[in-house]
């Protein structure tokens, strides 16, 4: 396996892992601290994606790095729109 294919596989797998660690919190509504792994895994994915010089894995890993802040903003925005009523 050449280096570019290995880095591509690692970059894509970091995105998949970052999405997977959010599943307990978002889908099953179980309070799980696993989402904090995105702060460790996503920067590694950014490095792997930058080594292959491909834009979409870099953007998706950056989005996963800031996913906590994006989801927190979305939650507060929905709460603001609905005036806090479900």
PyMOL commands that set and color helices and strands:
alter all, ss='L'
color gray80, all
select helices_A, chain A and resi 3-26+33-52+55-65+67-81
alter helices_A, ss='H'
color red, helices_A
deselect
rebuild
show_as cartoon
